[in-house]
Amino acid sequence: MEKPAIETPVRILTLASPDAFDTVEADDIEACRRAFGFSPSEFAEQLGWSVRKYQRTLEAAREDRFAERDVALAVRGLVDLLIGSSSEGESNSVTESWTTPIAGPDSRALFGKRVVPDIMSNILDECGEWTAGVTPHLLRLVAGRAVRRKLITYGEAATTLEEAHLASRVWPRTLYGMPLGAMCNATMALSRKTGVRIPLLSTIVVKGSGQPGSGVDGMIRKFVKQQETEDRAKEMLARLKRDRDGLIGELQREVFDFGHWPGVIWALGLQQT
């Protein structure tokens, strides 16, 4: 069943800080369901729950006054995904969302026409099992979105991989910060190996507010220290404190303007992942 874009103001969309998700009430969850015109069973199905679990969740939220944070984040992630799919008018199929074109001669030449899969394998060896399994697929997904010059939410990324049976379901969705960090460590290592400036890809993965989570700040610090001169790095790190949104906007534009994401996938040996 195809659902329209959300029209009713829903309080959960105004929440930005993690602590704010501790104040989501049962009525907020029901408002999300009604805004999209879902029946309780349809909304439960979208969340991957049984209708009984959905009913128990509402009962618990009413009894305790607020829903558990993981429940609130799950609902917010679904709302973000539904708004994105209906407002952009695009398919959410796995193939459409993340297929990255095979690297052409220009991209391959940029990386010395060498595939260096050891970079990714060495990084994954240091990760936990879930992160190691998710990171290569997440990198391909986000690189594919960068080629299309579009942001992607944590919820959309997670749902895409889960529907493709490439990642087990986890809450909150911000746990995807771990594979996001691993994939950026891989691209920065590739940058050091080849001398190619590769933008910070994780900046285009955002929360419902439209901004990346706070975890990206540490990666920004590593990125600018590696890629910039000392004076330029100091300037950018100062901006991270006083003008975070503006700096992230610049880093996102650099991601979109970089024409060699297929080459990055190829050079890391992930074209056939």
PyMOL commands that set and color helices and strands:
alter all, ss='L'
color gray80, all
select helices_A, chain A and resi 11-14+18-23+26-36+40-47+51-64+69-88+94-98+105-110+118-125+129-147+154-163+173-194+201-204+216-227+230-242+244-257+261-267
alter helices_A, ss='H'
color red, helices_A
select strands_A, chain A and resi 152-153+205-206
alter strands_A, ss='S'
color yellow, strands_A
deselect
rebuild
show_as cartoon
